[in-house]
Amino acid sequence: MKYVLDTNVISRVLDGDERALGALAAAEPQDVGIPLLVLAELLFGAEKSARREENRKRVEVITQRFSPSSR
């Protein structure tokens, strides 16, 4: 099964939500996509946050596992 993640799902994963993490744990990285718009939203949010560097790093970690997609 293929997945395209939206901003809400990625935010839940970054926050450690067990349901979101569990669903993705079984997925192969090549079966998961992150649209470029979602990546832009995450980076914008990180840039505007009080913990800019920490949040940028969190976005970087998840995008290393699941490559952004232009779908």
WORADA-V366347 format. One record per residue. RES is the residue in one letter. SS is DSSP state (H for helix, E for strand, - for the rest). BURIAL is 1 if it has 9 or more other ideal C-beta (glycine too) atoms within 8 Angstrom, else 0. Layout:
res->RES ss->SS burial->BURIAL
res->RES ss->SS burial->BURIAL
This chain:
res->M ss->- burial->0
res->K ss->- burial->0
res->Y ss->E burial->1
res->V ss->E burial->1
res->L ss->E burial->1
res->D ss->- burial->0
res->T ss->H burial->0
res->N ss->H burial->0
res->V ss->H burial->1
res->I ss->H burial->1
res->S ss->H burial->1
res->R ss->H burial->1
res->V ss->H burial->1
res->L ss->H burial->1
res->D ss->- burial->0
res->G ss->- burial->0
res->D ss->- burial->0
res->E ss->H burial->0
res->R ss->H burial->0
res->A ss->H burial->1
res->L ss->H burial->1
res->G ss->H burial->0
res->A ss->H burial->0
res->L ss->H burial->1
res->A ss->H burial->0
res->A ss->- burial->0
res->A ss->- burial->1
res->E ss->- burial->0
res->P ss->H burial->0
res->Q ss->H burial->0
res->D ss->H burial->0
res->V ss->E burial->1
res->G ss->E burial->1
res->I ss->E burial->1
res->P ss->E burial->1
res->L ss->H burial->1
res->L ss->H burial->0
res->V ss->H burial->1
res->L ss->H burial->1
res->A ss->H burial->0
res->E ss->H burial->1
res->L ss->H burial->1
res->L ss->H burial->1
res->F ss->H burial->0
res->G ss->H burial->1
res->A ss->H burial->1
res->E ss->H burial->0
res->K ss->H burial->0
res->S ss->- burial->0
res->A ss->- burial->0
res->R ss->- burial->0
res->R ss->H burial->1
res->E ss->H burial->0
res->E ss->H burial->0
res->N ss->H burial->1
res->R ss->H burial->1
res->K ss->H burial->0
res->R ss->H burial->1
res->V ss->H burial->1
res->E ss->H burial->0
res->V ss->H burial->0
res->I ss->H burial->1
res->T ss->H burial->1
res->Q ss->H burial->0
res->R ss->H burial->0
res->F ss->- burial->1
res->S ss->- burial->0
res->P ss->E burial->1
res->S ss->E burial->1
res->S ss->- burial->0
res->R ss->- burial->0
